[in-house]
Amino acid sequence: MTYCLGIITESGIVMASDSRTNAGVDYISTYLKLFDFSLTGERVILISTSGNLSITQAVVTELKKDLKISEGNNLHTLPTLYEIARYIGGKIRQIQEQDYS
């Protein structure tokens, strides 16, 4: 089970997540589940993940790739949080259809 936490304070928001992964009773390891895609001075984008680790890794890789090539839509060019959420959802669906259909 993954634990993700967001607390709104007077000074801003605090976000945290656990890093435990479990592949059975005898095998427990860690993996980062909180990713920072912020653009200093312009926007703060933190993504907390849970669920299938391979999908998480693939989606985060795609988001980073889109930021690196800087063409078309990416987390730093979309104008609203709604559009960012739809963009990330599209990436998730793309990976699921490509790898798990």
Secondary structure by P-SEA (a helix, b strand, c coil): cbbbbbbbcccbbbbbbbccccccccccccccccccccccccbbbbbbbbccaaaaaaaaaaaaaaaaacccccccccccaaaaaaaaaaaaaaaaaaccc
